[in-house]
Amino acid sequence: MRHSLATQLVKQRRPINEVADLLGHRSINTTALCVKVATSQLTEVALPFPGGVA
């Protein structure tokens, strides 16, 4: 069920850090294991690279 919830939230264009919070994950890496979506969807909700480098 967690995988389904995570996937649906990303499909709704919810930010990945918000999905992580809703699932109770301390790390976005853990959330990434639950989310399986198209690359185009991930790029729309991805967080900026630390330090501002794209």
N, C-alpha and C positions, 0 to 999 in steps of 0.2 A: 503494500500500500504506500509506503514512503516513496518508492521509486515513481509510482503513478502520480502522487501528489507533486513531487519535484518536477516531473516532466510537464504536468499541466500548468504549474506556475510559470515555468520558463516559456511555455507556448503562449502564455498570457503576457509575455514580455516583462515579467517581474524581475528585478535585479537579483543576480545570483547570491549576493550577500543577504538579501531579504529571505530568499529561499533557505539559505543556511540557517538563519535565525529561526525561521518557522519550524524547521526540522530539528532544532536544538543542537546543531553541529558547531563545534568550536572552530573547525577549519573548513574553508571552502573546498579544500582537497577532498574531504569526506563527502561533501555535497556532490562534487564532480562524479564520484562513483555511483551516485543514485540517479544522475541525470543523463539520459541518452536522447539527444536531439540532433537535428541537423546543424552543421557548422554555422550556417547563416543565422540561426536562432541564437547560438552561443555568442556570436560576435555582437549581437544587438544588446546583450545583457552583461557582457564582460566588464570587469572593473578596469580602470586605467592601470597601466604598468607602474609599479612603485618608482618614484623618481621622475615621472613625467615623460619617460622615453617610450615612444610608440613602437 
